[in-house]
């Protein structure tokens, strides 16, 4: 499976239902680093953040 990768704080321009995106993230909490955030588009076309 391939995911489009968006820049930090990026949002999909024209998301399609059931599509997923990785958004670069530079969050650092005392050595617990997050490198990506996962966004998914639901069947109605709304972008949802997963795991946040």
C-alpha positions in Angstrom: 0.0 0.0 0.0 1.3 3.5 -0.9 0.4 6.7 1.0 0.9 10.2 -0.4 3.2 12.1 2.0 2.2 15.7 2.8 4.4 18.4 4.4 4.2 19.4 8.1 0.7 20.7 8.8 -0.3 19.8 5.2 -3.9 18.9 4.3 -5.1 16.9 1.3 -6.2 19.2 -1.5 -8.8 17.0 -3.2 -9.2 13.9 -1.0 -11.1 10.9 -2.3 -13.2 8.6 -0.1 -11.2 5.7 1.5 -7.9 7.4 0.7 -5.1 7.8 3.4 -2.3 10.3 3.7 0.8 10.6 5.9 1.6 14.1 7.1 5.1 14.8 8.2 5.4 15.6 11.9 8.3 16.8 14.0 6.8 16.4 17.4 9.3 15.5 20.1 8.3 14.8 23.7 11.5 14.1 25.6 12.9 11.6 23.1 9.5 10.1 22.1 9.4 11.3 18.5 6.5 11.2 16.0 7.5 11.3 12.4 4.1 11.1 10.7 0.4 11.6 11.4 -2.2 9.4 9.5 -5.2 11.0 7.9 -8.0 9.0 6.3 -10.9 10.1 4.3 -14.2 8.5 5.3 -16.9 7.3 2.8 -18.6 10.7 3.0 -15.3 12.5 2.0 -14.5 13.9 5.4 -10.8 13.9 6.5 -10.3 12.1 9.8 -7.1 12.1 12.0 -6.4 8.6 13.3 -4.8 7.9 16.7 -4.9 11.5 17.8 
